[in-house]
Amino acid sequence: MRITVQLAAAGLIAIGSIGVAQAQESRAFCADRPGLGTPSCTVDTGHILVETGAVDWTLERDSGTRTDTFEAGDLLVRAGLTGTLEAQIGWTAFGHVRERDATGAVSHASGTGDIRVALRQNVANPDGSGFSLAVMPFGTLPVGGEAIGAGDWGAGVIMPVHFDLTNAVELLLTPKIEAAVDQDRHGRHLAYGSVVGLETPLSDTLGAALEAQMTRDDDPLEAHTEALASLSLELQPSDDLQFDAGAVAGLNSQSPDVELYIGIARRF
């Protein structure tokens, strides 16, 4: 009997040690939010990361027309499938567009967004440390309304790259190419570009990122090039929780004027 108890105790200690080791080996928290770019890291096997854009406001002014777009409940769920592969699904619960034209007439439209699906396969350092590289094919399914839905399916691929420049500064690159949906909501065209950014910790729990993005969009109705700059902050009070806020500014006349947002991410 004594031997049995000792064996049972030893087994419990061993199981507990495995659990502690697994907890200690958990990767650093790595959310897609905030900012313009996409990280190269993947979610740990068996874990789920839920990211939500609580409130997002975008202002665009052009030739006497002002467009305000409000979004809430922009949800992204990421699940670790293997040590280097994750699956993603995203959806925007609510969007509202208010447009005032040059005559002063105002129109409103509200609805939900399209479904976004993706796979992210990391090929170097899935925790995002040092030099890290991933390939991320994605697609959009046209389930949203006219307010913020694209109207047709789209697809593309992103290749996030990460470098540790110093112990305190990280360089992020996010080149992307896609078959983007036409403005008339039928058919697709080529769009491509990249994000370049620098990230640095400001304290043990607070980090900041400065990014720039250039995108060429060959829409058949109006081809244009967008240039954006972004500043974002992320606060991580615990290993599995993050709050964020950010601002985006348009750098040319073909870009939205400004975007402001706040959000939250939680790992399970």
C-alpha positions in Angstrom: 0.0 0.0 0.0 2.8 2.4 0.9 4.6 1.7 -2.4 1.3 2.3 -4.3 0.9 5.7 -2.6 4.5 6.6 -3.3 4.1 5.7 -7.0 0.9 7.7 -7.2 2.5 10.7 -5.6 5.5 10.4 -7.9 3.1 10.2 -10.9 1.3 13.4 -9.8 4.6 15.2 -9.3 5.7 14.2 -12.8 2.4 15.3 -14.3 2.6 18.6 -12.4 6.2 19.0 -13.6 5.1 18.5 -17.2 2.4 21.1 -16.8 4.8 23.6 -15.3 7.3 23.0 -18.0 4.6 23.5 -20.7 3.5 26.7 -19.0 7.1 27.9 -18.9 7.6 27.0 -22.6 4.5 29.0 -23.8 5.5 31.5 -26.4 5.4 35.2 -25.8 2.1 36.8 -26.5 1.9 37.8 -30.2 -1.3 39.4 -31.5 -2.1 40.6 -35.0 -3.4 43.8 -33.4 -2.5 46.7 -33.5 -1.0 48.4 -36.5 -0.9 48.1 -40.2 1.4 45.1 -40.6 1.0 41.4 -39.9 3.4 39.5 -37.5 5.3 36.4 -38.5 4.6 34.4 -35.3 2.0 31.7 -35.0 -0.2 30.7 -32.0 1.0 27.8 -29.8 -0.5 24.4 -30.6 -3.8 23.9 -28.9 -4.2 27.6 -28.0 -6.7 30.1 -29.3 -6.2 33.8 -29.6 -9.3 36.1 -29.8 -8.7 39.6 -31.0 -11.4 42.3 -31.1 -11.5 45.8 -32.5 -13.8 47.5 -30.1 -14.3 50.8 -32.0 -12.8 52.0 -35.3 -13.5 55.3 -37.0 -12.2 56.3 -40.4 -12.6 59.7 -42.1 -12.2 60.3 -45.8 -12.7 63.7 -47.6 -12.6 64.1 -51.3 -13.9 66.9 -53.6 -16.4 68.2 -51.2 -17.5 64.7 -50.0 -17.0 63.6 -46.4 -17.3 59.9 -45.5 -17.2 58.7 -41.9 -17.0 54.9 -41.4 -17.6 53.4 -37.9 -16.9 49.8 -37.1 -17.5 47.8 -33.9 -16.8 44.2 -33.1 -14.1 43.4 -35.6 -13.4 39.9 -34.5 -10.4 37.7 -35.4 -10.0 34.2 -34.0 -6.6 32.4 -34.4 -6.1 28.8 -33.5 -2.7 27.0 -33.3 -2.9 23.7 -35.3 0.7 22.7 -35.1 3.9 24.2 -33.8 4.3 26.3 -37.0 0.7 26.5 -38.5 -2.3 28.4 -37.4 -5.8 28.9 -38.9 -7.7 32.2 -38.8 -11.3 33.4 -39.2 -12.5 37.0 -39.0 -15.7 38.9 -39.2 -16.9 42.5 -38.5 -20.1 42.5 -36.5 -21.2 46.0 -37.3 -20.3 48.8 -39.7 -22.0 52.2 -40.3 -21.1 54.6 -43.2 -22.2 58.2 -43.2 -21.6 60.2 -46.4 -22.2 63.9 -46.9 -21.8 65.1 -50.5 -20.9 68.6 -51.9 -24.6 69.7 -51.8 -24.9 68.9 -48.1 -27.1 65.8 -48.6 -26.4 63.1 -46.1 -26.8 59.3 -46.6 -26.4 56.4 -44.2 -25.8 52.7 -44.6 -25.2 50.0 -42.0 -24.5 46.3 -42.0 -22.1 43.5 -41.3 -18.7 42.7 -42.9 -17.4 39.8 -44.9 -15.9 36.7 -43.5 -12.1 36.5 -43.7 -10.2 33.2 -43.6 -6.5 32.5 -43.6 -3.7 30.0 -42.8 -0.3 31.2 -41.5 2.6 28.8 -42.0 5.8 29.9 -40.3 9.1 28.7 -41.8 11.6 30.3 -39.4 11.2 30.9 -35.7 7.4 30.6 -35.1 7.7 32.6 -31.8 8.6 35.6 -33.9 12.1 36.0 -32.4 15.4 36.8 -34.2 14.8 36.3 -37.9 11.2 35.0 -38.5 9.4 34.4 -41.7 5.9 33.2 -42.5 3.6 32.6 -45.6 -0.1 33.5 -45.1 -2.7 32.8 -47.9 -6.0 34.4 -47.2 -9.5 34.8 -48.7 -12.7 36.8 -48.2 -16.2 35.4 -48.5 -18.9 38.0 -49.5 -21.4 37.6 -46.7 -21.5 41.2 -45.7 -23.9 44.0 -46.7 -23.3 46.9 -49.0 -22.2 49.2 -46.2 -18.8 47.5 -45.5 -19.0 44.3 -47.5 -16.9 44.0 -50.7 -19.7 42.3 -52.7 -17.5 39.5 -54.2 -14.8 37.1 -53.1 -11.2 38.1 -52.9 -7.9 36.3 -52.2 -4.2 36.9 -51.8 -1.0 36.1 -49.9 1.0 37.9 -47.2 4.6 37.1 -46.3 5.4 38.6 -42.9 9.1 39.0 -42.1 10.6 40.0 -38.7 14.2 41.0 -37.7 15.7 41.8 -34.3 17.8 44.9 -35.1 18.9 45.3 -31.5 17.7 44.1 -28.1 15.1 46.9 -28.0 14.2 47.5 -31.7 12.5 45.1 -34.1 12.0 45.6 -37.9 8.8 44.3 -39.4 8.0 43.8 -43.2 4.7 42.8 -44.6 4.6 42.5 -48.4 1.2 41.5 -49.8 -0.4 40.8 -53.2 -4.0 40.1 -53.7 -6.9 39.8 -56.1 -9.0 42.6 -54.6 -12.7 43.2 -55.3 -13.6 45.9 -57.8 -15.3 49.1 -56.6 -18.4 48.1 -58.5 -18.6 44.9 -56.3 -18.2 42.5 -59.2 -14.9 40.9 -60.3 -11.3 41.4 -59.1 -8.2 43.3 -59.9 -4.5 43.3 -58.8 -3.5 45.1 -55.7 0.0 44.9 -54.0 2.2 46.7 -51.6 4.0 46.4 -48.3 4.2 47.7 -44.7 7.5 48.5 -43.0 7.6 49.1 -39.3 9.7 49.5 -36.2 8.6 48.2 -32.8 10.1 48.9 -29.4 9.2 48.3 -25.7 8.6 51.5 -23.6 8.3 49.5 -20.4 7.8 46.0 -19.1 4.1 46.1 -20.1 3.9 48.8 -22.8 5.1 48.7 -26.4 4.9 51.0 -29.4 5.1 50.6 -33.2 5.7 53.2 -36.0 4.8 51.9 -39.5 4.4 53.1 -43.1 2.4 51.4 -45.8 2.3 51.9 -49.6 -0.3 50.1 -51.7 -1.0 50.1 -55.4 -4.6 49.3 -56.3 -5.3 48.8 -60.0 -9.1 49.1 -59.8 -10.6 49.4 -63.3 -12.8 52.3 -62.2 -10.1 54.3 -60.5 -6.5 53.0 -60.1 -4.8 54.7 -57.2 -1.9 54.4 -54.7 -2.4 54.8 -51.0 0.3 55.9 -48.6 -0.3 55.6 -44.8 1.6 56.2 -41.6 0.6 54.6 -38.3 1.5 54.9 -34.6 0.2 52.2 -32.2 0.5 51.3 -28.6 -0.1 48.0 -26.9 -0.5 47.4 -23.1 0.0 43.8 -21.8 -1.0 43.6 -18.1 -0.6 39.8 -18.1 0.9 37.1 -20.2 -2.4 36.4 -22.0 -4.1 39.8 -22.2 -3.5 42.9 -24.3 -5.1 46.2 -24.8 -4.3 48.5 -27.8 -4.9 51.8 -29.4 -3.7 53.3 -32.7 -3.9 56.2 -35.2 -3.4 56.1 -38.9 -2.8 59.1 -41.1 -3.1 59.4 -44.9 0.1 60.7 -46.6 -1.4 61.6 -50.0 -4.8 62.7 -51.5 -5.7 59.1 -52.5 -5.6 57.8 -49.0 -8.2 58.1 -46.1 -7.4 61.2 -44.0 -7.3 59.6 -40.5 -8.3 56.4 -38.7 -8.5 55.9 -34.9 -9.1 52.6 -33.1 -9.0 50.7 -29.8 -9.1 47.0 -29.2 -8.3 44.0 -27.0 -6.8 40.5 -27.5 -7.0 37.5 -25.2 -5.2 34.1 -25.4 -6.9 30.9 -24.2 
